[in-house]
């Protein structure tokens, strides 16, 4: 597996990471603990060394990751997040210094690790100056409980303010062929400050795999049922765009998912996508994208297509969108 560094000051990680959220949270039933542990260990065998979890995904998610990586803890980078009241997004944000410390100690205990490699603020808290957030994480770094500080879905101004207190190693935000807004407002900030981008939902929450259509029935409890982009009319409207991406992938002897991930990797050398899955064959497919070299002609064809055929539907519902700092 090829390696990338998250910005100037961040850790070196596999070019493709693994997002653990869906193992237990947000996308339906998920996996049982033994199966989830086995999948994470299989990902490591394939060369994936970057694993992402969060307090908000539930105690089980962090516990599973900790159990899975225990045999090779020193070979992987473990990221988790703080920032919600009682660890529940539905209750709103809470990045008070006391909460940050509580979550750090809780995550260390749940994962049975000595240090959190990358500790993100999950969402910006308007009630807490970002300088206080960065300062608290800096104290945790000085105490040896955390190695690197990250932010998630943060806007340019708050990234700059936080970075002035302690270097931000990585910004985690949604980025894919279907969600490209970061390019104009955020990329220049990341580039100038030497901050990496950890791209979550790089497969458009499954849309870019070409396996979801207007006829797809998602499980009860799957958060995608509430998202505008996953309503029947928008799924149908985006079907032709997905089909055309798939045709290019087929011509390259790759899958739609691999082309989508390779497209993200090709944008900047400091971008690391973290697709998630509950299936071993999908994990292997995603990991294979690190070896797919898109040509300049491929990139132009994809960019021309995306410019010509706009994506329909917002990525978030109103409540989720309200928590994004821009």
ABEGO torsion letter per residue (X at the ends): XBBBBBEAABBBBBABBBBAAAAABGAEAEBBAAAAAAAAAAAAAAGBABBBBBAAAEAAAAAAAAAAAAAAAAABBBBBBBGBBGGBAAAEBBABAAAAAAAAAAAAAAAGBABBABBBBABBBAABBAAAAAAAAAAAAAAGABABBBBBGBBAAAAAAAAAABBBABBBBBBBAABAAAAAAAAAAAAAAGBBBBBBGAAGGGAAAGABBAABBBBBGBAAAABAAABAAAAAAAAAAAAAAAAAAAAAGBBAAAAAAAAAAAABAABBBBBBBABAAAAAAAAAAAABBBBAAAAAAAAAAAAABBBBEBABBAAAAAABBX
